[in-house]
Amino acid sequence: MELILREDVEHLGRAGDIVDVKDGYGRNFLLPQGLAYPASEGNKRRVAQEASRRGEVLAARKDAAQEVAAQLTARDLTFQAHVGEADKLFGSITAADIAARVREEFGVDLDKRLIELAEPIKTIGVFQVPVRLHSEVRPELRVWVVKAE
């Protein structure tokens, strides 16, 4: 039985894939659960149109992510912090702090969860902080941490 998957099905395929399954599995599980629909010519055309539309949307998202990446890599962020002995910060600089500073200086609304900071910054120096904007676009933001005067 040939079916078109509506949703991702583990060990079978992803949404939009045309799969060939045994009749009982398709008739008794996939179709009643709403996980698939029959692979008629009309449904195949509809899936092809949805795939092209999805491709256009993904391309637009990637282009937008590349524009934001160009903004982030063009300039550096500088944090002034109070330090104690051995140039250790009083407190730390977190992903939320970096996201707030990016919002202020670049005008880019960046979610703190997209900033891949393994642990908060606790010393002065220059740090390369990766940002996950898209699965294929991962710029590194240069963060300077200097002593406050």
Buried (B, 14 or more C-beta within 10 A) or exposed (E): BEBBBBEEBEEBBEBBBBBEBEEEBBEEEBBEEEBBBEBEEEBBEBBEEEEEEEEEEEEEBBEEBBEBBEBBEEEEBEBEBEBEEEEEBEEBBBBBBBBEBBEEEBEBEBEBEBBEBEEBBBBBEEBEBBBBBBEEBBBBBBBEBEEEE
